[in-house]
Every structure is written in C-alpha cells, then in structure tokens.
C-alpha cells in the first residue's frame, strides 16, 4: 500500500511540474506575442528551433528576435534573401529565420532586433516561412 | 541579481523551459534511483556504453526518417543492455571488454551513418547536440514530455515494487539465488530499466555525459551515508537538486545545459566528500 501510494505521489509530482505547460505565457506589452530578444542565447535558439519545427502553431503571431543579420543570393529565386541568425553561446548550434523588410537593410553580421508577423510564402514549388517585419533596429 | 531573476522569469514564460525543467527533474530522479545499484554492482560504465548505443540507434532512426526516434532507439538500447547485463558473466567477451566494444562500435557506426545519410546542413551542430545534449532538452515536444513522464513513472514503480529484490541482487547475487530469488529475472528487469533511463537521460545531458547522471549522485551520497536506503534517498535528492540548479544556471549564464548539470554534480560530489570527511572526524 505504501509503495502504491509512493507511485501515486510520483505521478502527482510529474503532473504538478507540468501544470500550465500548455499555454504560451502572457502576451507582453507592445503587441508582441513572443519576445525572444529578452531571452538568453540558449533559450532563444531553442525557441526559434521550436517555432520552425511547429511553424503552423505560430503563423500570424508577432515575434521579436535579436540576432545577427546575414543575406544571401539564391539562384533558384533570383533574389537576395535576408536572415536573422540566432546561435547558442558556444556557436555549437545556429538557426536562421528569413525576413522581409520594406526599409533599408543593415550591414552583414550586424546585431539587429526585428519584430514581425510569421507568415508563409511559396517559391520554386515549396512553402517557406518568414517574418514580415514591422520594425528593425540595428545595434550600434 | 534582479536582471538574472528577470531573465529567469521571462524564460519560464515559455513552455519549452518548463518542459525542460520537468523532464530534467524526472530524468535526474530516475537515473539516481538505479545509480546506486549500478555503482555497487560495479557497472558504472554501462551507462556510457548504452548511451553510445543509443547514439548509434538515433543516427539510424534519423537516416530512415522515423517520426519519433524513441521507437527504434529504446528497443535497440534495451537489447544491448540485456546482452551486457545478463550474459556478461558467461560470455566469451567479458564485462568491461564487451562494454568497450559495443560503446566505441556504436559511436563510430552512428557518426558514419550520420555523415553518409544526413542531409542536414549543420551536421556538426547535430552531432554536438546529440553527444553533449547542448540544447536537446530545450527543444522537446509535448509528446516527448508525456513519454518521459510515462517512462519515469514506470521506472519509479519498478524500483519501488521490487526494492527488496533489487537490494538482494545488488549486494550478493549468489546468496540471493541460493535463497530462492530469481536473480536472472531481476537482472533482466534492471537491464530494461537502465536502458529506459539512458534513453531518457540522453535528451538531458547528451550521450557522452549520461554516466555522470548515474554515477555522481550515488557516489556523493555514499561519502556521507552508509546504508542502502539512506544512500538511495539522498542520491535522488542530490540528483534532482543538481539537475534543477544546472538548468537554472544554464538559462541565466547561457551555458550548455548538459555540461552545466554535470559541473553542478561534480561540485556536489566535492561538497559531500568534504561533509563526509568532516562527519568522520567529528565521530572518530
């Protein structure tokens, strides 16, 4: 009986640890649904990977990210694509997210804060995910 | 200090961080439960060997594009655990040699498979994440979390239900057999449970650091306590506290999660060694 009780306690402990796990947290000020810029690099990278792995769950959400700016020319589309790169402190893992911006773009490898809405677009027969920016700030 | 607390509070708004804490605590709990038995049976290194097997199986699962790696990794790891623990004493290739052979063999095959079949652009990052668990624990899905909860409950239940038998098999297998305990059956159960723990712990600290989760809490507890029950209970507490601290430090200091947890475990070992030395001097 004592052992069965202990197993039940273990199950309750597991359940209590996960309580509230299903929510995405409160919506921060400024209309941003997910503010990754306030997180450390390890958590920010992990959250970005999670967003891209489950992009359907995040479409239409306003996301703020801090990272390094990179751009690259793709022959298949004939366009220059722009990315923000987020990596962990040891640069073991890096993840990029494409974005579009109506204003001027920063210089390569500059640290930027971007805010935008996650959307999909079609190119060369595939569906891709990108952030349509409403704000871009370059760190000096 | 306020900045650190703000960072922690902000991080815990995200489900991935809460998942990591829940899975981290449960994994630490399970690994330390069996850690005492493994250390006493002189099987400390088996965790390392099985983790390498799990790495090889993960590489194969990735190559064949399985939706959930666990369904391939878990059976293969269980099979190897049974081979190592059950046939270890009668096999032509004995204990440590068998572990070494399986360990490096699986590691090499895993890396080879990943290089040949992986189409990922960041192969070095993938290998780094699997070996050192740099951020694996922070990218868990809800399915992974519930799977971990289910397996953890299974491990705790098996340990509690067979506590006396495990105790008997741990200290004197021959005596246990002579007194009617089915030692082979309990060794088989131990092998399966150990394999489950290894697969769980790989997400937390990566396959190269799994042994630390199994060994350090048990050894720390043994510095201070001298009976099986006290060592097991304190080992669980040490392991859970170290894992929770490790995850929190990692979030605040932006360090790799697995390595940080192991570093906290090492600090805990030295702390308990000092405490053990102090209590022995006071007593004697």
Interface residues (C-beta under 8 A of the other chain):
Chain A: X3 X6 X7 X10 X11 X14 X15 X17 X18 X20 X21 X22 X23 X24 X25 X26 X34 X35 X38 X39 X40 X41 X42 X43 X45 X46 X47 X49 X50 X53 X54 X88 X89 X90 X92 X93 X94
Chain B: X6 X7 X10 X11 X13 X14 X15 X16 X17 X18 X19 X21 X22 X25 X26 X122 X124 X125 X128 X129 X132 X134 X135 X138 X139 X141 X142 X145 X149 X152 X153 X156 X157 X160 X161 X163 X250 X251 X252 X253 X254 X255 X256 X257
